[in-house]
């Protein structure tokens, strides 16, 4: 795995998801996805793979309601595995559990797609080496092709023991109401670069990655923000390499008129479609 999820890049660190039944969700994320529990309370569970770093937090809001249809919010969050052999072990585990999944070859990566019991999307993938990616006019070539599942399964016969410790939050893919408004926020505000387009979608990153964030209008142009107590995305973190970089982004966000709120250890902003982001160093 290469260095796209560390300094000097800006990348997604943790995703907080609202669920309808915390106990049921924790069971799924442990037994099917392979997380370990770092902390747990009556309404919240923090999940990790390396014994210390939160990657996904599950929360059960008071008066929670099911995931709303045709709204902005989470399309999926994506867990990046260190190697193709790790994807092999995970795929065999998924086949053995019989849990429904989708699959695709995106040229830059090989990916599996799962939906949790509440309808939250999850991608588990491995990257091909960056030297094998094709760039043209500063855009990386991506597509959706059939996955070589047999080739992946042949990579390893190791026993599944959950997600490997080197797993990171590879990217997040969001539904937005207006693609151009969202592009302006993520480029002129947060400082990411557009690296690929797809019908009604754009992919953004720093450091030449194929994408740290993707945005789409597949839920419809003008899709409303979901209710606060709805299952779905609560917030995600963007990790900055240093305080100076974050301060520059804060100034850019202010110029755009984006909301900014200071908390003890981070700042909070929202994209134009109401997706909440914690800006951390």
KOLMIGU-304556 format. One record per atom (N, C-alpha, C): atom name; x, y, z. Coordinates in pm, whole numbers, plus 50000, padded with zeros to 5 digits. Layout:
residues N
VOMI   pamar      xx      yy      zz
VOMI      CA       X       Y       Z
...
//
This chain:
residues 281
VOMI   pamar      xx      yy      zz
VOMI       N   50086   49880   50000
VOMI      CA   50000   50000   50000
VOMI       C   50089   50124   50000
VOMI       N   50053   50224   49920
VOMI      CA   50138   50342   49904
VOMI       C   50098   50453   50001
VOMI       N   50162   50569   49989
VOMI      CA   50153   50670   50096
VOMI       C   50051   50779   50069
VOMI       N   49935   50744   50018
VOMI      CA   49833   50844   49986
VOMI       C   49748   50883   50107
VOMI       N   49764   50812   50218
VOMI      CA   49681   50836   50336
VOMI       C   49767   50875   50455
VOMI       N   49861   50964   50428
VOMI      CA   49946   51022   50531
VOMI       C   50001   51154   50480
VOMI       N   50075   51226   50567
VOMI      CA   50134   51354   50527
VOMI       C   50212   51336   50398
VOMI       N   50212   51436   50310
VOMI      CA   50151   51569   50321
VOMI       C   50009   51578   50265
VOMI       N   49943   51464   50246
VOMI      CA   49812   51464   50183
VOMI       C   49700   51500   50281
VOMI       N   49588   51540   50225
VOMI      CA   49464   51556   50300
VOMI       C   49379   51434   50268
VOMI       N   49330   51364   50369
VOMI      CA   49261   51238   50345
VOMI       C   49153   51215   50451
VOMI       N   49064   51120   50424
VOMI      CA   48957   51086   50517
VOMI       C   49013   50992   50623
VOMI       N   48983   51023   50750
VOMI      CA   49036   50941   50858
VOMI       C   48934   50849   50921
VOMI       N   48818   50905   50958
VOMI      CA   48716   50830   51032
VOMI       C   48579   50867   50979
VOMI       N   48487   50772   50982
VOMI      CA   48349   50795   50940
VOMI       C   48255   50758   51055
VOMI       N   48159   50846   51084
VOMI      CA   48060   50822   51189
VOMI       C   47925   50797   51123
VOMI       N   47868   50682   51153
VOMI      CA   47745   50635   51089
VOMI       C   47635   50621   51194
VOMI       N   47516   50667   51160
VOMI      CA   47399   50648   51247
VOMI       C   47328   50518   51207
VOMI       N   47293   50439   51307
VOMI      CA   47229   50309   51283
VOMI       C   47101   50300   51367
VOMI       N   47015   50204   51331
VOMI      CA   46886   50190   51399
VOMI       C   46896   50105   51524
VOMI       N   46983   50005   51523
VOMI      CA   46999   49913   51636
VOMI       C   47148   49890   51656
VOMI       N   47205   49952   51760
VOMI      CA   47350   49949   51778
VOMI       C   47401   49807   51797
VOMI       N   47334   49727   51878
VOMI      CA   47381   49591   51905
VOMI       C   47386   49509   51776
VOMI       N   47282   49521   51696
VOMI      CA   47277   49448   51569
VOMI       C   47387   49496   51475
VOMI       N   47409   49628   51471
VOMI      CA   47512   49685   51383
VOMI       C   47652   49639   51426
VOMI       N   47679   49640   51557
VOMI      CA   47811   49598   51606
VOMI       C   47837   49453   51568
VOMI       N   47736   49367   51583
VOMI      CA   47751   49227   51546
VOMI       C   47788   49213   51398
VOMI       N   47718   49289   51313
VOMI      CA   47749   49286   51170
VOMI       C   47891   49334   51142
VOMI       N   47928   49449   51198
VOMI      CA   48059   49507   51167
VOMI       C   48174   49422   51222
VOMI       N   48149   49347   51330
VOMI      CA   48251   49255   51380
VOMI       C   48255   49126   51299
VOMI       N   48141   49059   51285
VOMI      CA   48139   48924   51229
VOMI       C   48145   48919   51077
VOMI       N   48085   49019   51011
VOMI      CA   48084   49018   50864
VOMI       C   48199   49102   50808
VOMI       N   48215   49224   50857
VOMI      CA   48321   49312   50803
VOMI       C   48456   49283   50868
VOMI       N   48458   49254   50998
VOMI      CA   48584   49216   51061
VOMI       C   48651   49321   51145
VOMI       N   48574   49418   51194
VOMI      CA   48629   49519   51285
VOMI       C   48645   49462   51426
VOMI       N   48727   49532   51505
VOMI      CA   48734   49512   51649
VOMI       C   48672   49634   51717
VOMI       N   48619   49614   51837
VOMI      CA   48559   49724   51912
VOMI       C   48665   49789   52000
VOMI       N   48684   49919   51982
VOMI      CA   48778   49996   52065
VOMI       C   48710   50048   52191
VOMI       N   48588   50104   52175
VOMI      CA   48509   50154   52287
VOMI       C   48363   50127   52258
VOMI       N   48284   50108   52365
VOMI      CA   48141   50089   52345
VOMI       C   48064   50143   52464
VOMI       N   47952   50212   52434
VOMI      CA   47859   50258   52536
VOMI       C   47718   50219   52491
VOMI       N   47617   50267   52560
VOMI      CA   47479   50228   52527
VOMI       C   47440   50268   52385
VOMI       N   47489   50381   52338
VOMI      CA   47445   50432   52209
VOMI       C   47559   50455   52109
VOMI       N   47679   50414   52144
VOMI      CA   47792   50440   52053
VOMI       C   47895   50329   52062
VOMI       N   47953   50293   51948
VOMI      CA   48063   50197   51943
VOMI       C   48169   50248   51846
VOMI       N   48294   50247   51890
VOMI      CA   48407   50291   51809
VOMI       C   48481   50167   51761
VOMI       N   48503   50159   51630
VOMI      CA   48560   50039   51569
VOMI       C   48698   50067   51511
VOMI       N   48785   49966   51518
VOMI      CA   48922   49983   51468
VOMI       C   48974   49849   51419
VOMI       N   49096   49852   51362
VOMI      CA   49160   49728   51316
VOMI       C   49299   49708   51376
VOMI       N   49359   49815   51427
VOMI      CA   49499   49807   51471
VOMI       C   49516   49819   51623
VOMI       N   49406   49814   51697
VOMI      CA   49414   49824   51842
VOMI       C   49410   49964   51898
VOMI       N   49408   50067   51809
VOMI      CA   49414   50204   51863
VOMI       C   49347   50311   51777
VOMI       N   49337   50293   51646
VOMI      CA   49294   50401   51557
VOMI       C   49147   50386   51517
VOMI       N   49060   50479   51559
VOMI      CA   48919   50469   51518
VOMI       C   48905   50488   51367
VOMI       N   48832   50397   51303
VOMI      CA   48803   50409   51160
VOMI       C   48656   50434   51135
VOMI       N   48571   50364   51208
VOMI      CA   48426   50380   51196
VOMI       C   48366   50389   51335
VOMI       N   48279   50487   51355
VOMI      CA   48203   50497   51479
VOMI       C   48055   50480   51445
VOMI       N   47988   50396   51520
VOMI      CA   47846   50371   51504
VOMI       C   47771   50440   51617
VOMI       N   47665   50512   51583
VOMI      CA   47582   50577   51684
VOMI       C   47436   50545   51660
VOMI       N   47362   50523   51768
VOMI      CA   47218   50502   51762
VOMI       C   47149   50626   51821
VOMI       N   47102   50718   51736
VOMI      CA   47040   50841   51788
VOMI       C   46910   50809   51863
VOMI       N   46873   50897   51955
VOMI      CA   46742   50889   52018
VOMI       C   46636   50912   51910
VOMI       N   46529   50835   51914
VOMI      CA   46420   50847   51816
VOMI       C   46469   50829   51672
VOMI       N   46564   50739   51654
VOMI      CA   46621   50716   51521
VOMI       C   46513   50666   51425
VOMI       N   46524   50710   51299
VOMI      CA   46431   50666   51195
VOMI       C   46511   50599   51084
VOMI       N   46448   50513   51003
VOMI      CA   46522   50444   50896
VOMI       C   46584   50541   50796
VOMI       N   46680   50490   50721
VOMI      CA   46749   50569   50620
VOMI       C   46649   50629   50522
VOMI       N   46660   50759   50502
VOMI      CA   46568   50830   50412
VOMI       C   46607   50807   50267
VOMI       N   46508   50795   50180
VOMI      CA   46532   50777   50037
VOMI       C   46551   50912   49967
VOMI       N   46627   50908   49858
VOMI      CA   46642   51023   49767
VOMI       C   46690   51148   49840
VOMI       N   46791   51131   49926
VOMI      CA   46849   51244   49998
VOMI       C   46999   51249   49973
VOMI       N   47062   51359   50014
VOMI      CA   47207   51364   50015
VOMI       C   47259   51276   50128
VOMI       N   47390   51259   50135
VOMI      CA   47447   51176   50241
VOMI       C   47540   51069   50187
VOMI       N   47551   50961   50261
VOMI      CA   47648   50857   50229
VOMI       C   47604   50770   50112
VOMI       N   47692   50754   50013
VOMI      CA   47677   50648   49914
VOMI       C   47753   50525   49966
VOMI       N   47881   50543   49995
VOMI      CA   47954   50440   50070
VOMI       C   48081   50500   50130
VOMI       N   48130   50435   50234
VOMI      CA   48266   50460   50278
VOMI       C   48348   50340   50236
VOMI       N   48479   50360   50217
VOMI      CA   48561   50257   50152
VOMI       C   48682   50222   50237
VOMI       N   48693   50096   50271
VOMI      CA   48804   50044   50350
VOMI       C   48911   49989   50257
VOMI       N   49030   50047   50265
VOMI      CA   49141   50008   50178
VOMI       C   49228   49904   50248
VOMI       N   49237   49785   50189
VOMI      CA   49320   49678   50243
VOMI       C   49463   49691   50191
VOMI       N   49562   49644   50268
VOMI      CA   49702   49661   50226
VOMI       C   49739   49589   50097
VOMI       N   49684   49467   50074
VOMI      CA   49730   49388   49960
VOMI       C   49614   49314   49892
VOMI       N   49644   49263   49772
VOMI      CA   49545   49180   49701
VOMI       C   49520   49050   49778
VOMI       N   49623   48998   49843
VOMI      CA   49604   48878   49924
VOMI       C   49504   48903   50037
VOMI       N   49507   49021   50095
VOMI      CA   49409   49055   50199
VOMI       C   49268   49059   50141
VOMI       N   49255   49110   50018
VOMI      CA   49123   49111   49953
VOMI       C   49078   48968   49924
VOMI       N   49171   48883   49891
VOMI      CA   49141   48742   49867
VOMI       C   49081   48678   49992
VOMI       N   49144   48700   50104
VOMI      CA   49096   48643   50231
VOMI       C   48957   48698   50264
VOMI       N   48938   48828   50242
VOMI      CA   48809   48889   50272
VOMI       C   48700   48835   50178
VOMI       N   48731   48822   50049
VOMI      CA   48632   48772   49954
VOMI       C   48591   48630   49989
VOMI       N   48687   48545   50023
VOMI      CA   48653   48407   50059
VOMI       C   48563   48405   50183
VOMI       N   48594   48490   50278
VOMI      CA   48510   48502   50398
VOMI       C   48368   48543   50361
VOMI       N   48354   48640   50271
VOMI      CA   48220   48686   50231
VOMI       C   48143   48574   50160
VOMI       N   48212   48498   50077
VOMI      CA   48148   48385   50008
VOMI       C   48099   48283   50112
VOMI       N   48182   48258   50212
VOMI      CA   48146   48160   50314
VOMI       C   48029   48207   50401
VOMI       N   48021   48337   50427
VOMI      CA   47909   48387   50507
VOMI       C   47779   48389   50427
VOMI       N   47790   48398   50294
VOMI      CA   47671   48407   50211
VOMI       C   47607   48543   50211
VOMI       N   47675   48644   50268
VOMI      CA   47618   48779   50273
VOMI       C   47623   48840   50132
VOMI       N   47515   48906   50087
VOMI      CA   47512   48961   49951
VOMI       C   47623   49066   49929
VOMI       N   47682   49065   49810
VOMI      CA   47784   49164   49778
VOMI       C   47788   49188   49629
VOMI       N   47842   49305   49592
VOMI      CA   47870   49337   49455
VOMI       C   48020   49345   49435
VOMI       N   48064   49360   49310
VOMI      CA   48208   49361   49282
VOMI       C   48235   49436   49154
VOMI       N   48354   49498   49146
VOMI      CA   48392   49570   49025
VOMI       C   48543   49587   49018
VOMI       N   48592   49591   48895
VOMI      CA   48731   49629   48867
VOMI       C   48726   49773   48814
VOMI       N   48796   49864   48882
VOMI      CA   48794   50006   48844
VOMI       C   48924   50050   48777
VOMI       N   49004   49957   48728
VOMI      CA   49137   49983   48670
VOMI       C   49238   50020   48777
VOMI       N   49208   50123   48858
VOMI      CA   49300   50165   48964
VOMI       C   49289   50074   49086
VOMI       N   49178   49999   49096
VOMI      CA   49151   49921   49216
VOMI       C   49060   49804   49184
VOMI       N   49052   49711   49278
VOMI      CA   48956   49601   49273
VOMI       C   48870   49611   49398
VOMI       N   48738   49606   49382
VOMI      CA   48650   49645   49491
VOMI       C   48534   49549   49511
VOMI       N   48496   49533   49637
VOMI      CA   48376   49460   49677
VOMI       C   48281   49558   49744
VOMI       N   48152   49539   49725
VOMI      CA   48051   49632   49777
VOMI       C   47949   49557   49863
VOMI       N   47927   49609   49982
VOMI      CA   47837   49549   50079
VOMI       C   47747   49659   50133
VOMI       N   47625   49624   50170
VOMI      CA   47535   49718   50236
VOMI       C   47507   49666   50377
VOMI       N   47525   49751   50478
VOMI      CA   47503   49704   50615
VOMI       C   47352   49688   50641
VOMI       N   47313   49632   50755
VOMI      CA   47171   49605   50780
VOMI       C   47082   49729   50777
VOMI       N   47140   49849   50790
VOMI      CA   47063   49973   50789
VOMI       C   47062   50041   50653
VOMI       N   47130   49983   50553
VOMI      CA   47133   50043   50421
VOMI       C   47252   50133   50396
VOMI       N   47349   50136   50488
VOMI      CA   47471   50214   50467
VOMI       C   47567   50136   50377
VOMI       N   47621   50203   50275
VOMI      CA   47708   50137   50179
VOMI       C   47852   50127   50227
VOMI       N   47914   50013   50199
VOMI      CA   48054   49988   50237
VOMI       C   48127   49933   50115
VOMI       N   48244   49985   50087
VOMI      CA   48333   49927   49986
VOMI       C   48456   49873   50058
VOMI       N   48501   49757   50018
VOMI      CA   48628   49701   50067
VOMI       C   48711   49676   49941
VOMI       N   48831   49734   49935
VOMI      CA   48906   49729   49810
VOMI       C   49056   49723   49832
VOMI       N   49125   49693   49723
VOMI      CA   49271   49703   49721
VOMI       C   49309   49787   49600
VOMI       N   49414   49865   49613
VOMI      CA   49464   49946   49502
VOMI       C   49564   49867   49419
VOMI       N   49558   49888   49288
VOMI      CA   49671   49848   49204
VOMI       C   49784   49949   49229
VOMI       N   49909   49912   49205
VOMI      CA   50018   50008   49221
VOMI       C   49995   50133   49138
VOMI       N   50026   50250   49195
VOMI      CA   50001   50376   49126
VOMI       C   50075   50383   48992
VOMI       N   50185   50314   48980
VOMI      CA   50260   50314   48854
VOMI       C   50180   50251   48740
VOMI       N   50076   50173   48774
VOMI      CA   49993   50108   48672
VOMI       C   49870   50192   48635
VOMI       N   49846   50302   48704
VOMI      CA   49731   50386   48672
VOMI       C   49760   50467   48546
VOMI       N   49659   50493   48468
VOMI      CA   49674   50570   48344
VOMI       C   49617   50711   48364
VOMI       N   49702   50813   48342
VOMI      CA   49660   50952   48355
VOMI       C   49663   51019   48218
VOMI       N   49564   51105   48194
VOMI      CA   49560   51181   48070
VOMI       C   49500   51318   48101
VOMI       N   49575   51424   48070
VOMI      CA   49529   51561   48099
VOMI       C   49489   51578   48245
VOMI       N   49573   51525   48335
VOMI      CA   49555   51536   48480
VOMI       C   49433   51460   48533
VOMI       N   49375   51373   48452
VOMI      CA   49263   51290   48497
VOMI       C   49305   51144   48491
VOMI       N   49268   51068   48595
VOMI      CA   49304   50926   48601
VOMI       C   49192   50844   48538
VOMI       N   49231   50741   48465
VOMI      CA   49133   50658   48397
VOMI       C   49074   50557   48495
VOMI       N   48941   50562   48510
VOMI      CA   48869   50465   48592
VOMI       C   48747   50417   48515
VOMI       N   48702   50297   48548
VOMI      CA   48584   50240   48483
VOMI       C   48521   50141   48580
VOMI       N   48412   50080   48538
VOMI      CA   48348   49975   48616
VOMI       C   48339   49851   48528
VOMI       N   48430   49757   48553
VOMI      CA   48439   49634   48474
VOMI       C   48420   49513   48565
VOMI       N   48406   49397   48504
VOMI      CA   48388   49275   48581
VOMI       C   48513   49242   48660
VOMI       N   48494   49204   48786
VOMI      CA   48606   49170   48873
VOMI       C   48655   49027   48845
VOMI       N   48786   49010   48849
VOMI      CA   48845   48877   48835
VOMI       C   48843   48808   48971
VOMI       N   48726   48761   49010
VOMI      CA   48709   48702   49143
VOMI       C   48795   48576   49160
VOMI       N   48802   48493   49058
VOMI      CA   48881   48370   49069
VOMI       C   49029   48403   49086
VOMI       N   49076   48504   49013
VOMI      CA   49215   48546   49028
VOMI       C   49244   48597   49168
VOMI       N   49150   48672   49225
VOMI      CA   49168   48722   49361
VOMI       C   49168   48607   49460
VOMI       N   49074   48514   49447
VOMI      CA   49067   48401   49541
VOMI       C   49194   48317   49536
VOMI       N   49259   48313   49420
VOMI      CA   49382   48233   49407
VOMI       C   49503   48298   49474
VOMI       N   49490   48422   49515
VOMI      CA   49602   48496   49574
VOMI       C   49643   48441   49710
VOMI       N   49547   48390   49786
VOMI      CA   49578   48348   49923
VOMI       C   49479   48243   49971
VOMI       N   49529   48150   50053
VOMI      CA   49439   48055   50119
VOMI       C   49446   48072   50271
VOMI       N   49493   48190   50314
VOMI      CA   49506   48217   50457
VOMI       C   49369   48223   50524
VOMI       N   49367   48193   50652
VOMI      CA   49243   48196   50731
VOMI       C   49203   48340   50760
VOMI       N   49073   48365   50756
VOMI      CA   49021   48500   50786
VOMI       C   49022   48525   50935
VOMI       N   49085   48636   50975
VOMI      CA   49088   48675   51117
VOMI       C   49044   48820   51133
VOMI       N   48949   48863   51051
VOMI      CA   48906   49002   51057
VOMI       C   48989   49089   50965
VOMI       N   48959   49219   50966
VOMI      CA   49033   49313   50881
VOMI       C   49178   49322   50927
VOMI       N   49273   49329   50834
VOMI      CA   49413   49341   50874
VOMI       C   49442   49475   50941
VOMI       N   49544   49476   51026
VOMI      CA   49576   49596   51103
VOMI       C   49611   49715   51016
VOMI       N   49660   49692   50894
VOMI      CA   49698   49801   50805
VOMI       C   49584   49862   50727
VOMI       N   49461   49820   50753
VOMI      CA   49344   49877   50683
VOMI       C   49330   50025   50717
VOMI       N   49300   50107   50616
VOMI      CA   49275   50250   50637
VOMI       C   49143   50288   50570
VOMI       N   49094   50406   50605
VOMI      CA   48976   50460   50537
VOMI       C   49023   50515   50403
VOMI       N   48999   50440   50297
VOMI      CA   49054   50477   50167
VOMI       C   48989   50600   50106
VOMI       N   48853   50605   50113
VOMI      CA   48783   50723   50061
VOMI       C   48639   50721   50109
VOMI       N   48567   50827   50080
VOMI      CA   48424   50834   50106
VOMI       C   48356   50884   49980
VOMI       N   48238   50829   49950
VOMI      CA   48162   50867   49831
VOMI       C   48026   50917   49878
VOMI       N   47991   51038   49835
VOMI      CA   47875   51109   49889
VOMI       C   47772   51144   49783
VOMI       N   47646   51138   49824
VOMI      CA   47538   51195   49743
VOMI       C   47529   51344   49774
VOMI       N   47520   51427   49670
VOMI      CA   47506   51571   49687
VOMI       C   47388   51621   49603
VOMI       N   47346   51743   49631
VOMI      CA   47230   51801   49562
VOMI       C   47266   51866   49430
VOMI       N   47387   51923   49423
VOMI      CA   47429   51997   49304
VOMI       C   47578   51973   49284
VOMI       N   47615   51915   49172
VOMI      CA   47753   51875   49150
VOMI       C   47848   51994   49144
VOMI       N   47809   52100   49072
VOMI      CA   47898   52216   49058
VOMI       C   47921   52285   49191
VOMI       N   47815   52303   49269
VOMI      CA   47832   52364   49402
VOMI       C   47923   52281   49491
VOMI       N   47903   52150   49485
VOMI      CA   47988   52061   49566
VOMI       C   48132   52065   49518
VOMI       N   48153   52066   49387
VOMI      CA   48289   52074   49333
VOMI       C   48359   52200   49383
VOMI       N   48289   52313   49380
VOMI      CA   48349   52439   49427
VOMI       C   48388   52429   49574
VOMI       N   48300   52371   49655
VOMI      CA   48330   52358   49798
VOMI       C   48453   52271   49820
VOMI       N   48459   52158   49753
VOMI      CA   48569   52063   49779
VOMI       C   48700   52106   49714
VOMI       N   48695   52185   49608
VOMI      CA   48819   52231   49545
VOMI       C   48862   52366   49600
VOMI       N   48780   52470   49582
VOMI      CA   48817   52604   49627
VOMI       C   48814   52618   49779
VOMI       N   48731   52538   49844
VOMI      CA   48722   52543   49989
VOMI       C   48822   52451   50057
VOMI       N   48807   52321   50034
VOMI      CA   48889   52223   50105
VOMI       C   49023   52194   50038
VOMI       N   49042   52241   49915
VOMI      CA   49174   52231   49854
VOMI       C   49204   52099   49785
VOMI       N   49099   52022   49751
VOMI      CA   49121   51898   49677
VOMI       C   49122   51927   49527
VOMI       N   49175   51833   49450
VOMI      CA   49181   51845   49305
VOMI       C   49089   51743   49240
VOMI       N   49020   51784   49134
VOMI      CA   48940   51689   49057
VOMI       C   49034   51602   48976
VOMI       N   49017   51469   48989
VOMI      CA   49106   51376   48920
VOMI       C   49032   51282   48825
VOMI       N   48898   51284   48828
VOMI      CA   48824   51200   48734
VOMI       C   48677   51241   48733
VOMI       N   48613   51214   48621
VOMI      CA   48468   51236   48609
VOMI       C   48401   51106   48567
VOMI       N   48276   51093   48605
VOMI      CA   48189   50982   48568
VOMI       C   48053   51044   48546
VOMI       N   47961   50981   48476
VOMI      CA   47830   51045   48459
VOMI       C   47767   51088   48592
VOMI       N   47742   51218   48606
VOMI      CA   47681   51278   48725
VOMI       C   47766   51257   48850
VOMI       N   47897   51247   48833
VOMI      CA   47985   51225   48948
VOMI       C   48123   51285   48921
VOMI       N   48192   51321   49030
VOMI      CA   48329   51371   49021
VOMI       C   48411   51309   49133
VOMI       N   48540   51290   49106
VOMI      CA   48631   51226   49201
VOMI       C   48743   51325   49233
VOMI       N   48776   51338   49362
VOMI      CA   48870   51440   49407
VOMI       C   48973   51380   49501
VOMI       N   49093   51441   49500
VOMI      CA   49198   51390   49589
VOMI       C   49306   51495   49608
VOMI       N   49402   51459   49693
VOMI      CA   49529   51531   49700
VOMI       C   49641   51429   49676
VOMI       N   49758   51479   49635
VOMI      CA   49875   51394   49622
VOMI       C   49872   51294   49509
VOMI       N   49780   51313   49411
VOMI      CA   49776   51224   49297
VOMI       C   49710   51090   49324
VOMI       N   49625   51082   49428
VOMI      CA   49549   50959   49453
VOMI       C   49430   50953   49358
VOMI       N   49377   50834   49335
VOMI      CA   49263   50825   49241
VOMI       C   49136   50885   49299
VOMI       N   49116   50881   49429
VOMI      CA   49019   50969   49494
VOMI       C   49016   50944   49645
VOMI       N   49016   51054   49718
VOMI      CA   48989   51052   49862
VOMI       C   48841   51079   49888
VOMI       N   48779   51154   49798
VOMI      CA   48637   51187   49809
VOMI       C   48575   51177   49670
VOMI       N   48455   51122   49663
VOMI      CA   48376   51125   49540
VOMI       C   48239   51185   49572
VOMI       N   48182   51251   49473
VOMI      CA   48050   51314   49490
VOMI       C   47965   51280   49369
VOMI       N   47835   51262   49392
VOMI      CA   47746   51233   49279
VOMI       C   47606   51289   49306
VOMI       N   47528   51300   49197
VOMI      CA   47388   51342   49208
VOMI       C   47295   51227   49169
VOMI       N   47334   51105   49200
VOMI      CA   47257   50987   49161
VOMI       C   47126   50974   49239
VOMI       N   47111   51048   49348
VOMI      CA   46983   51050   49420
VOMI       C   46891   51161   49367
VOMI       N   46937   51229   49263
VOMI      CA   46858   51335   49202
VOMI       C   46916   51472   49231
VOMI       N   46917   51558   49129
VOMI      CA   46960   51697   49149
VOMI       C   46862   51763   49244
VOMI       N   46915   51835   49343
VOMI      CA   46830   51898   49443
VOMI       C   46791   51807   49557
VOMI       N   46854   51689   49568
VOMI      CA   46821   51596   49677
VOMI       C   46835   51667   49811
VOMI       N   46734   51657   49899
VOMI      CA   46739   51729   50027
VOMI       C   46833   51663   50128
VOMI       N   46873   51738   50228
VOMI      CA   46950   51684   50340
VOMI       C   46857   51595   50424
VOMI       N   46902   51476   50464
VOMI      CA   46815   51388   50543
VOMI       C   46790   51444   50683
VOMI       N   46684   51399   50751
VOMI      CA   46657   51442   50888
VOMI       C   46774   51406   50980
VOMI       N   46795   51486   51084
VOMI      CA   46908   51469   51175
VOMI       C   46908   51331   51242
VOMI       N   46789   51276   51268
VOMI      CA   46780   51148   51339
VOMI       C   46766   51029   51243
VOMI       N   46792   51052   51115
VOMI      CA   46784   50945   51016
VOMI       C   46911   50862   51015
VOMI       N   46894   50732   50995
VOMI      CA   47008   50644   50969
VOMI       C   47089   50701   50853
VOMI       N   47222   50688   50860
VOMI      CA   47308   50736   50752
VOMI       C   47431   50805   50807
VOMI       N   47493   50887   50725
VOMI      CA   47615   50957   50764
VOMI       C   47586   51062   50871
VOMI       N   47666   51060   50977
VOMI      CA   47662   51168   51077
VOMI       C   47772   51269   51044
VOMI       N   47898   51221   51039
VOMI      CA   48009   51307   50998
VOMI       C   48126   51220   50954
VOMI       N   48221   51285   50888
VOMI      CA   48348   51219   50861
VOMI       C   48460   51319   50885
VOMI       N   48580   51268   50909
VOMI      CA   48694   51356   50934
VOMI       C   48780   51370   50809
VOMI       N   48830   51492   50789
VOMI      CA   48938   51516   50693
VOMI       C   49062   51547   50775
VOMI       N   49169   51471   50749
VOMI      CA   49292   51485   50825
VOMI       C   49389   51573   50747
VOMI       N   49436   51679   50813
VOMI      CA   49531   51773   50751
VOMI       C   49672   51746   50802
VOMI       N   49774   51772   50719
VOMI      CA   49911   51740   50759
VOMI       C   49965   51827   50871
VOMI       N   49912   51951   50882
VOMI      CA   49962   52042   50985
VOMI       C   49860   52155   51005
VOMI       N   49882   52232   51110
VOMI      CA   49789   52339   51146
VOMI       C   49785   52448   51038
VOMI       N   49899   52476   50977
VOMI      CA   49904   52581   50875
VOMI       C   49814   52547   50755
VOMI       N   49820   52422   50711
VOMI      CA   49735   52380   50599
VOMI       C   49588   52392   50635
VOMI       N   49554   52351   50757
VOMI      CA   49414   52362   50799
VOMI       C   49371   52507   50808
VOMI       N   49456   52595   50860
VOMI      CA   49422   52737   50870
VOMI       C   49397   52797   50732
VOMI       N   49479   52761   50634
VOMI      CA   49458   52811   50498
VOMI       C   49323   52765   50443
VOMI       N   49287   52640   50470
VOMI      CA   49158   52588   50426
VOMI       C   49043   52661   50494
VOMI       N   49061   52692   50623
VOMI      CA   48957   52766   50696
VOMI       C   48932   52902   50631
VOMI       N   49039   52969   50589
VOMI      CA   49025   53099   50523
VOMI       C   48951   53084   50390
VOMI       N   48983   52975   50316
VOMI      CA   48915   52951   50189
VOMI       C   48766   52923   50210
VOMI       N   48736   52847   50314
VOMI      CA   48596   52817   50345
VOMI       C   48519   52943   50382
VOMI       N   48584   53032   50457
VOMI      CA   48521   53159   50496
VOMI       C   48489   53243   50372
VOMI       N   48582   53245   50277
VOMI      CA   48558   53321   50154
VOMI       C   48440   53266   50075
VOMI       N   48417   53135   50085
VOMI      CA   48303   53073   50017
VOMI       C   48173   53091   50094
VOMI       N   48184   53137   50218
VOMI      CA   48065   53150   50301
VOMI       C   48019   53019   50362
VOMI       N   48110   52922   50369
VOMI      CA   48075   52792   50428
VOMI       C   48067   52804   50580
VOMI       N   47980   52727   50644
VOMI      CA   47970   52731   50791
VOMI       C   48094   52671   50856
VOMI       N   48142   52732   50962
VOMI      CA   48256   52679   51038
VOMI       C   48225   52695   51186
VOMI       N   48243   52586   51262
VOMI      CA   48222   52591   51406
VOMI       C   48344   52531   51475
VOMI       N   48395   52600   51578
VOMI      CA   48511   52552   51651
VOMI       C   48469   52460   51764
VOMI       N   48534   52344   51773
VOMI      CA   48520   52254   51887
VOMI       C   48655   52244   51956
VOMI       N   48665   52164   52060
VOMI      CA   48789   52159   52139
VOMI       C   48909   52117   52056
VOMI       N   48896   52010   51980
VOMI      CA   49012   51954   51908
VOMI       C   48999   51960   51756
VOMI       N   48893   52020   51707
VOMI      CA   48870   52020   51563
VOMI       C   48772   52131   51526
VOMI       N   48759   52155   51396
VOMI      CA   48657   52246   51343
VOMI       C   48555   52164   51266
VOMI       N   48433   52214   51260
VOMI      CA   48326   52146   51188
VOMI       C   48277   52235   51075
VOMI       N   48260   52178   50958
VOMI      CA   48197   52248   50847
VOMI       C   48098   52152   50781
VOMI       N   48021   52204   50687
VOMI      CA   47928   52121   50610
VOMI       C   47940   52159   50464
VOMI       N   47932   52058   50377
VOMI      CA   47929   52090   50235
VOMI       C   47791   52145   50199
VOMI       N   47772   52196   50078
VOMI      CA   47644   52260   50044
VOMI       C   47523   52167   50053
VOMI       N   47546   52036   50062
VOMI      CA   47435   51941   50072
VOMI       C   47413   51892   50215
VOMI       N   47485   51953   50311
VOMI      CA   47464   51920   50451
VOMI       C   47548   51806   50503
VOMI       N   47642   51754   50423
VOMI      CA   47733   51649   50473
VOMI       C   47835   51711   50568
VOMI       N   47835   51665   50692
VOMI      CA   47916   51726   50797
VOMI       C   48059   51670   50799
VOMI       N   48156   51762   50810
VOMI      CA   48298   51724   50805
VOMI       C   48370   51782   50925
VOMI       N   48447   51700   50994
VOMI      CA   48535   51746   51101
VOMI       C   48675   51763   51045
VOMI       N   48730   51881   51061
VOMI      CA   48863   51913   51010
VOMI       C   48963   51893   51123
VOMI       N   49049   51791   51112
VOMI      CA   49142   51756   51219
VOMI       C   49284   51761   51167
VOMI       N   49378   51773   51261
VOMI      CA   49521   51770   51228
VOMI       C   49580   51644   51290
//
